[in-house]
Amino acid sequence: MSIEQTIGNKTFEVTKDLIDSLTILIDEKKVGEINIALNALHPSDAAELLSNLPEQSRSDLFLLETIELKADTIVELNNTLQKDILNKLPANAVANILNELESDNVLKIVSNLNKEKKLEVYEKIPLKEKQLIEEVLNIYPEDSAARLMQTEYCAVSPNWTVGETIDYLRENEDLPKEFLQIFIVDNFGKLIGSVPSSRVLRNPRNIKMDNIMDRRPVLINGDLDKEEVGNLFEQYNLVSAGVIDRNKKLIGMITADDILTVVKEEGEEDVLKLAGVQDEEVTDNAFKITKKRFIWLLINLFTAVIASRVIGLFDDNIEKVVALAVLMPIVASMGGNAATQTLAVTIRLLATKELTTDNLFKIINKEFCIGFLNGLFFSIISALFVFFWFYDFKLSILIGISMIINMIFAGLSGIIIPVMLEKYKIDPAIASTVFVTTITDVIGFLSFLGLASFVLGI
């Protein structure tokens, strides 16, 4: 199957045939055909194809001198690949890519250049653009709103008329390619309002912007964390918003397409962190991924030893009643699953700032009730199951009581541990799972085997 044939499909999919076709073209150095094939694809599809190429073929591709890729294709690559590719390309090629992009994507590209390559590229771009890039990179942290914004925006005076504004939009070549919001600023450049572009087009030319602007725009500080920016866009249903500096002066704008990427990345990051996995790319090699996962698996090993030591305290009881060894994983497993449910909800509440000091105890109390009710229901089910399995009434009572205890502790640990980690500036998404799992295992084994000594008289 040729690349051209695959491009004609309505739904793009990276297939082995497609990868093999491109690999052959790279091996044969057919640059013209490669350029035609890749540039016929949507940038995100081209980026996906490049990401799935064998590492050697990808390296060979970017060593071809006349290779031409859309700047948007480079933007769509993951960070690891982007860094690798950009630092291999000649400075002229990187400068040409920057010239085709709006400032928000320029910042992302420059952030992925090593120091030597950055200096080479700076020699190829205008001084004003270089100063603007360095100003943002030096003042604002990596995950801040300013790193998401584009510095091109449309801002006019409140005293302008609709007609003057429309003429300005038509004649000014420095405006962004696409924008939905026109910002209103005072004489000092401070953001005081905004007007949807559609409202400008639908009003008479003699109407002043002051009369049609929204006077309470959502202001986003440049140093605000990007996750917080995503929450603001969701809370106020924004399509774009102005970014301001510490003096309330307008310095850029953020659009919804950038926020969609942020929300997606943050969601994926939290899910991965809950499993003790983070910052992995499909292009990472096995050794690099092993290093990232090792630390949390090591911590999990130590916590598992703690749970095993608890079991060891009751080895005599287990020897006397073999059924205990068969049943105790049920209690621990149910507690672990219940804790994971609470943990997932808590991580989301913390991320969206819905969990506050004011409602913390209310939510803890609710989780206690949920744990008790779930424990009660499952204690009845488990007790009946065990009775008809072993025909032992005491054993049924034992597992029922243990189930209630562990489900309550599971719910409480699923909320208290991430809140405590958040308080001490430790990321609860990545650190909570190991500790919550340990607590549910220890409480599960301790309650089940400890109660066995009393209930069964052993």
JOUR-V487258 format. One record per backbone hydrogen bond with DSSP energy under -0.5 kcal/mol. NH is the residue of the N-H (numbers start at 1). CO is the residue of the C=O. If there is no record, write none. Layout:
# JOUR-V487258
nh=NH co=CO
nh=NH co=CO
This chain:
# JOUR-V487258
nh=6 co=2
nh=7 co=3
nh=8 co=4
nh=9 co=6
nh=12 co=10
nh=15 co=13
nh=19 co=15
nh=20 co=16
nh=21 co=17
nh=22 co=18
nh=23 co=19
nh=24 co=20
nh=25 co=21
nh=26 co=22
nh=27 co=23
nh=28 co=24
nh=29 co=26
nh=30 co=25
nh=31 co=29
nh=34 co=30
nh=35 co=31
nh=36 co=32
nh=37 co=33
nh=38 co=34
nh=39 co=35
nh=40 co=36
nh=41 co=38
nh=45 co=42
nh=46 co=42
nh=47 co=43
nh=48 co=44
nh=49 co=45
nh=50 co=46
nh=51 co=47
nh=52 co=48
nh=52 co=49
nh=53 co=50
nh=58 co=54
nh=59 co=55
nh=60 co=56
nh=61 co=57
nh=62 co=58
nh=63 co=60
nh=64 co=60
nh=64 co=61
nh=67 co=64
nh=73 co=70
nh=74 co=70
nh=75 co=71
nh=76 co=72
nh=77 co=73
nh=77 co=74
nh=82 co=78
nh=83 co=79
nh=84 co=80
nh=85 co=81
nh=86 co=82
nh=87 co=83
nh=88 co=85
nh=89 co=85
nh=94 co=90
nh=95 co=91
nh=96 co=92
nh=97 co=93
nh=98 co=94
nh=99 co=95
nh=100 co=96
nh=100 co=97
nh=101 co=97
nh=101 co=98
nh=105 co=102
nh=106 co=102
nh=107 co=103
nh=108 co=104
nh=109 co=105
nh=110 co=106
nh=111 co=107
nh=112 co=108
nh=112 co=109
nh=113 co=110
nh=118 co=114
nh=119 co=115
nh=120 co=116
nh=121 co=117
nh=122 co=118
nh=123 co=119
nh=124 co=121
nh=125 co=121
nh=125 co=122
nh=130 co=126
nh=131 co=127
nh=132 co=128
nh=133 co=129
nh=134 co=130
nh=135 co=131
nh=136 co=132
nh=137 co=133
nh=138 co=134
nh=139 co=135
nh=140 co=136
nh=144 co=141
nh=145 co=224
nh=146 co=222
nh=147 co=144
nh=148 co=144
nh=148 co=145
nh=149 co=145
nh=150 co=253
nh=153 co=151
nh=155 co=153
nh=156 co=183
nh=158 co=185
nh=160 co=157
nh=162 co=207
nh=163 co=205
nh=165 co=161
nh=166 co=162
nh=167 co=163
nh=168 co=164
nh=169 co=165
nh=170 co=166
nh=171 co=167
nh=172 co=168
nh=173 co=171
nh=175 co=172
nh=182 co=195
nh=183 co=154
nh=183 co=181
nh=184 co=193
nh=185 co=156
nh=185 co=183
nh=186 co=190
nh=189 co=186
nh=191 co=248
nh=192 co=184
nh=193 co=184
nh=194 co=214
nh=195 co=182
nh=197 co=180
nh=199 co=196
nh=200 co=196
nh=201 co=197
nh=202 co=198
nh=203 co=200
nh=207 co=204
nh=209 co=160
nh=210 co=158
nh=211 co=208
nh=212 co=208
nh=212 co=209
nh=213 co=209
nh=214 co=194
nh=215 co=213
nh=219 co=217
nh=220 co=242
nh=221 co=219
nh=222 co=244
nh=224 co=221
nh=226 co=143
nh=228 co=225
nh=229 co=225
nh=230 co=226
nh=231 co=227
nh=232 co=228
nh=233 co=229
nh=234 co=230
nh=235 co=231
nh=236 co=232
nh=237 co=233
nh=238 co=233
nh=241 co=254
nh=242 co=218
nh=243 co=252
nh=244 co=220
nh=245 co=249
nh=248 co=245
nh=250 co=189
nh=251 co=243
nh=252 co=243
nh=253 co=150
nh=254 co=241
nh=256 co=239
nh=258 co=255
nh=259 co=255
nh=260 co=256
nh=261 co=257
nh=262 co=258
nh=263 co=259
nh=264 co=260
nh=265 co=261
nh=266 co=262
nh=267 co=263
nh=268 co=264
nh=269 co=265
nh=270 co=266
nh=271 co=267
nh=272 co=268
nh=273 co=269
nh=274 co=270
nh=275 co=271
nh=275 co=272
nh=276 co=273
nh=277 co=272
nh=284 co=281
nh=289 co=285
nh=290 co=286
nh=291 co=287
nh=292 co=288
nh=293 co=289
nh=294 co=290
nh=295 co=291
nh=297 co=293
nh=298 co=294
nh=299 co=295
nh=300 co=296
nh=301 co=297
nh=302 co=298
nh=303 co=299
nh=304 co=300
nh=305 co=301
nh=306 co=302
nh=307 co=303
nh=308 co=304
nh=309 co=305
nh=310 co=306
nh=311 co=307
nh=312 co=308
nh=313 co=309
nh=313 co=310
nh=314 co=311
nh=315 co=312
nh=318 co=314
nh=319 co=315
nh=320 co=316
nh=321 co=317
nh=322 co=320
nh=324 co=321
nh=325 co=321
nh=325 co=322
nh=326 co=322
nh=327 co=323
nh=328 co=324
nh=330 co=327
nh=331 co=327
nh=332 co=328
nh=333 co=329
nh=334 co=330
nh=335 co=331
nh=336 co=332
nh=337 co=333
nh=338 co=334
nh=339 co=335
nh=340 co=336
nh=341 co=337
nh=342 co=338
nh=343 co=339
nh=344 co=340
nh=345 co=341
nh=346 co=342
nh=347 co=343
nh=348 co=344
nh=349 co=345
nh=350 co=346
nh=351 co=347
nh=352 co=348
nh=353 co=350
nh=354 co=349
nh=355 co=349
nh=356 co=354
nh=360 co=356
nh=363 co=359
nh=364 co=360
nh=365 co=361
nh=366 co=362
nh=367 co=363
nh=368 co=364
nh=369 co=365
nh=370 co=366
nh=371 co=367
nh=372 co=368
nh=373 co=369
nh=374 co=370
nh=375 co=371
nh=376 co=372
nh=377 co=373
nh=378 co=374
nh=379 co=375
nh=380 co=376
nh=381 co=377
nh=382 co=378
nh=383 co=379
nh=384 co=380
nh=385 co=381
nh=386 co=382
nh=387 co=383
nh=388 co=384
nh=389 co=385
nh=390 co=386
nh=391 co=386
nh=391 co=387
nh=396 co=392
nh=397 co=393
nh=398 co=394
nh=399 co=395
nh=400 co=396
nh=401 co=397
nh=402 co=398
nh=403 co=399
nh=404 co=400
nh=405 co=401
nh=406 co=402
nh=407 co=403
nh=408 co=404
nh=409 co=405
nh=410 co=406
nh=411 co=407
nh=412 co=408
nh=413 co=409
nh=414 co=410
nh=415 co=411
nh=415 co=412
nh=416 co=412
nh=417 co=413
nh=419 co=415
nh=420 co=416
nh=421 co=417
nh=422 co=418
nh=423 co=419
nh=424 co=420
nh=425 co=422
nh=426 co=421
nh=430 co=427
nh=431 co=427
nh=432 co=428
nh=435 co=431
nh=436 co=432
nh=437 co=433
nh=438 co=434
nh=439 co=435
nh=440 co=436
nh=441 co=437
nh=442 co=438
nh=443 co=439
nh=444 co=440
nh=445 co=441
nh=446 co=442
nh=447 co=443
nh=448 co=444
nh=449 co=445
nh=450 co=446
nh=451 co=447
nh=452 co=448
nh=453 co=449
nh=453 co=450
nh=454 co=450
nh=454 co=451
nh=455 co=451
nh=456 co=452
nh=458 co=452
